[in-house]
């Protein structure tokens, strides 16, 4: 997570990392999440505040 944020030049608290729709904690491991090589991906979503009902 830190490496991704460093490469993207963003603060780690501005990104939500998700696996199978669940938010990840920094201390979780691929084994704990039962991730499989080559098949599984972690999504990185930029937090967004505000918006409007158009």
C-alpha positions as CSV (number, residue, x, y, z in Angstrom):
1,X,0.0,0.0,0.0
2,X,2.8,2.4,0.9
3,X,4.7,1.6,-2.3
4,X,1.5,2.3,-4.4
5,X,0.9,5.6,-2.7
6,X,4.6,6.6,-3.1
7,X,4.5,5.8,-6.9
8,X,1.2,7.7,-7.3
9,X,2.4,10.6,-5.1
10,X,-0.7,10.4,-2.9
11,X,-1.2,10.2,0.9
12,X,-2.1,6.7,2.1
13,X,-5.1,8.1,4.0
14,X,-6.6,9.4,0.8
15,X,-6.8,5.9,-0.8
16,X,-9.2,3.1,0.1
17,X,-7.8,-0.4,-0.8
18,X,-10.4,-3.0,-1.5
19,X,-10.3,-6.8,-2.0
20,X,-13.5,-8.6,-2.9
21,X,-15.4,-5.5,-2.0
22,X,-14.0,-5.3,1.5
23,X,-11.7,-2.5,2.8
24,X,-8.2,-3.7,3.7
25,X,-6.1,-2.9,6.7
26,X,-2.4,-2.2,6.3
27,X,-1.4,-5.3,8.4
28,X,-3.4,-7.8,6.4
29,X,-1.4,-10.3,4.3
30,X,-2.2,-12.1,1.0
31,X,-2.3,-15.4,2.9
32,X,-4.8,-14.0,5.5
33,X,-7.0,-12.7,2.6
34,X,-6.7,-16.1,0.8
35,X,-5.4,-14.4,-2.4
36,X,-4.3,-16.6,-5.3
37,X,-1.3,-15.8,-7.5
38,X,-2.2,-14.2,-10.8
39,X,-5.9,-14.2,-10.3
40,X,-6.7,-11.7,-7.5
41,X,-6.4,-8.0,-7.6
42,X,-6.6,-5.2,-5.0
43,X,-8.5,-2.1,-6.0
44,X,-7.3,1.3,-5.0
45,X,-10.0,4.0,-4.8
46,X,-9.4,7.7,-4.2
47,X,-11.6,9.0,-1.4
48,X,-14.1,11.6,-2.6
49,X,-16.1,14.0,-0.4
50,X,-18.9,16.1,-1.4
51,X,-20.9,15.8,-4.6
52,X,-24.3,16.8,-5.6
53,X,-27.7,15.3,-6.4
54,X,-28.2,16.5,-10.0
